[in-house]
Amino acid sequence: MTLDDILLEAEEKMEKTEHVVVNEFSGVRTGKASASLVENLMVEVYGSNMRLREIAGITSPEPRALAIQPWDASSVHAIEKAIQKANLGLNPTVQGKVLRIFFPELSTERRLEFTKITKKMAEDGRVAIRHVRRDAMDQLKKHAHDRGVTEDEEKQCEKDLQKLTDSYIGKIDLHLAHKEKEIMTV
């Protein structure tokens, strides 16, 4: 494995980590209706667990409401139970074959609580990126001695890896700042 391969592999893993963090952020409530809050909830239907987006259409007819229309009307109550069990602070109402979720205004305490949750998610992402860096450094040291890489090349690769790490941590911090602003906006 060449030095460039090590850097490319590390960058791919860091990029995936960034996407995971952004995806987790989308599941945090901000006060406005978003299908991403519920689309990944696991619902027990047909004897197995399926994601809500796989068994129902999710729309936002109003800024503070979601409508969930299952493809099979018999799964309405299973979806309702899954949403209540998810502990998102949402209470769906069944209206015939459609579930409606109305989003109440978030209190300041609840907004601060969601901010803490996003900070924890961001920190987990930063830690994961540092783990990728550490693994890449270990690979670098192991392969550098095997292939006769010069000390200068090894040091340059370490610097490039650190720049890459700083870049992705900065991206996560930007996503965090954006999400915090979104949560705290009334």
C-alpha positions as CSV (number, residue, x, y, z in Angstrom):
1,M,0.0,0.0,0.0
2,T,1.5,3.3,-1.0
3,L,1.4,6.5,1.0
4,D,-1.2,8.0,-1.3
5,D,-3.4,4.9,-0.9
6,I,-3.2,5.4,2.9
7,L,-4.2,9.0,2.6
8,L,-7.0,8.2,0.2
9,E,-8.4,5.5,2.4
10,A,-8.3,7.8,5.4
11,E,-10.1,10.5,3.5
12,E,-12.8,8.1,2.4
13,K,-13.4,7.0,6.0
14,M,-13.4,10.6,7.3
15,E,-15.9,11.6,4.6
16,K,-18.2,8.7,5.6
17,T,-17.9,9.8,9.2
18,E,-19.0,13.3,8.2
19,H,-22.0,12.0,6.4
20,V,-23.0,9.9,9.4
21,V,-22.8,12.9,11.7
22,V,-24.9,15.0,9.2
23,N,-27.4,12.2,9.0
24,E,-27.6,12.0,12.8
25,F,-28.1,15.8,13.0
26,S,-31.1,15.5,10.6
27,G,-32.9,13.3,13.2
28,V,-32.7,16.1,15.9
29,R,-35.9,18.2,16.2
30,T,-35.7,21.9,15.4
31,G,-39.2,23.0,15.9
32,K,-40.3,22.6,12.3
33,A,-41.6,19.5,10.7
34,S,-39.1,17.3,8.9
35,A,-39.6,13.9,7.5
36,S,-36.0,13.0,8.5
37,L,-37.1,12.9,12.1
38,V,-39.2,9.8,11.6
39,E,-38.2,8.2,8.3
40,N,-35.6,5.9,9.8
41,L,-37.8,4.7,12.7
42,M,-38.0,1.0,12.9
43,V,-41.6,-0.3,12.7
44,E,-42.6,-3.9,13.4
45,V,-44.8,-5.0,10.6
46,Y,-45.3,-8.3,8.7
47,G,-43.2,-10.1,11.4
48,S,-40.1,-8.1,10.9
49,N,-38.7,-4.6,11.5
50,M,-38.8,-2.1,8.6
51,R,-37.9,1.6,8.3
52,L,-40.9,3.9,8.3
53,R,-39.9,5.3,4.9
54,E,-40.2,1.8,3.4
55,I,-43.8,1.2,4.4
56,A,-45.3,4.7,4.2
57,G,-45.3,8.1,2.4
58,I,-44.2,11.0,4.6
59,T,-45.2,14.5,3.7
60,S,-45.2,17.9,5.4
61,P,-48.5,19.6,4.5
62,E,-47.8,22.5,6.9
63,P,-44.6,23.9,8.4
64,R,-45.4,22.4,11.8
65,A,-47.1,19.1,10.8
66,L,-46.2,15.8,9.2
67,A,-48.6,13.4,7.5
68,I,-47.8,9.7,7.3
69,Q,-49.8,7.6,4.9
70,P,-48.9,3.9,5.1
71,W,-49.1,1.8,1.8
72,D,-51.0,-0.8,3.8
73,A,-53.7,0.7,6.0
74,S,-53.4,-2.2,8.5
75,S,-50.0,-0.9,9.6
76,V,-51.3,2.4,10.9
77,H,-51.3,1.3,14.6
78,A,-47.9,-0.3,14.3
79,I,-46.5,3.0,13.0
80,E,-48.2,4.9,15.8
81,K,-46.7,2.6,18.4
82,A,-43.2,2.9,16.9
83,I,-43.4,6.7,16.9
84,Q,-44.5,6.8,20.6
85,K,-41.8,4.3,21.5
86,A,-39.1,6.3,19.8
87,N,-39.4,8.9,22.6
88,L,-39.1,11.9,20.3
89,G,-41.7,13.9,22.3
90,L,-44.2,13.5,19.4
91,N,-47.7,12.3,19.7
92,P,-49.3,11.1,16.5
93,T,-53.0,11.2,15.9
94,V,-54.8,8.6,13.7
95,Q,-57.2,10.1,11.2
96,G,-58.6,7.2,9.2
97,K,-55.8,5.8,7.2
98,V,-53.4,8.7,7.8
99,L,-51.3,9.6,10.9
100,R,-50.7,13.2,11.6
101,I,-48.0,14.6,13.8
102,F,-48.3,18.2,15.0
103,F,-45.1,19.8,16.3
104,P,-45.5,21.9,19.4
105,E,-43.3,25.0,19.9
106,L,-40.1,24.0,21.6
107,S,-39.3,25.5,25.0
108,T,-36.0,27.1,25.7
109,E,-35.0,24.2,28.0
110,R,-35.9,21.6,25.3
111,R,-33.9,23.6,22.7
112,L,-30.8,23.6,25.0
113,E,-31.3,19.9,25.6
114,F,-31.3,19.3,21.8
115,T,-28.2,21.4,21.5
116,K,-26.4,19.2,24.0
117,I,-27.4,16.1,22.1
118,T,-26.0,17.6,18.8
119,K,-22.8,18.5,20.6
120,K,-22.4,14.9,21.8
121,M,-23.0,13.7,18.2
122,A,-20.4,16.1,16.9
123,E,-17.9,15.0,19.5
124,D,-18.5,11.3,18.6
125,G,-17.8,12.2,15.0
126,R,-14.6,14.0,15.9
127,V,-13.4,11.0,17.9
128,A,-14.2,8.7,15.0
129,I,-12.1,11.0,12.7
130,R,-9.2,10.9,15.1
131,H,-9.5,7.1,15.2
132,V,-9.2,7.0,11.4
133,R,-6.1,9.2,11.7
134,R,-4.6,7.0,14.3
135,D,-5.2,3.9,12.2
136,A,-3.7,5.6,9.1
137,M,-0.7,6.6,11.2
138,D,-0.2,3.0,12.3
139,Q,-0.4,1.8,8.7
140,L,2.0,4.5,7.6
141,K,4.6,3.5,10.2
142,K,4.2,-0.2,9.5
143,H,4.4,0.2,5.7
144,A,7.0,2.9,5.6
145,H,9.7,0.6,7.1
146,D,8.7,-2.2,4.8
147,R,8.9,-0.2,1.6
148,G,12.0,1.9,2.3
149,V,10.1,5.2,2.4
150,T,12.4,8.1,3.4
151,E,11.9,9.8,6.7
152,D,11.0,13.1,4.9
153,E,8.3,11.4,2.9
154,E,6.9,9.8,6.1
155,K,6.9,13.1,7.9
156,Q,5.2,14.8,4.9
157,C,2.5,12.1,4.8
158,E,1.9,12.6,8.6
159,K,1.5,16.4,8.0
160,D,-0.9,15.7,5.1
161,L,-2.9,13.3,7.3
162,Q,-3.1,15.9,10.1
163,K,-4.3,18.6,7.6
164,L,-6.9,16.1,6.4
165,T,-8.0,15.4,10.0
166,D,-8.2,19.1,10.8
167,S,-10.2,19.8,7.7
168,Y,-12.9,17.1,8.5
169,I,-13.1,18.2,12.1
170,G,-13.6,21.7,10.9
171,K,-16.4,20.5,8.6
172,I,-18.1,18.8,11.5
173,D,-17.8,22.0,13.6
174,L,-19.5,23.9,10.8
175,H,-22.3,21.4,10.6
176,L,-22.7,21.7,14.4
177,A,-22.8,25.5,14.3
178,H,-25.4,25.4,11.6
179,K,-27.6,22.8,13.5
180,E,-27.3,24.8,16.8
181,K,-28.4,27.9,15.0
182,E,-31.3,26.0,13.5
183,I,-32.3,24.6,16.9
184,M,-32.1,27.9,18.7
185,T,-34.0,29.9,16.1
186,V,-37.5,30.5,17.4
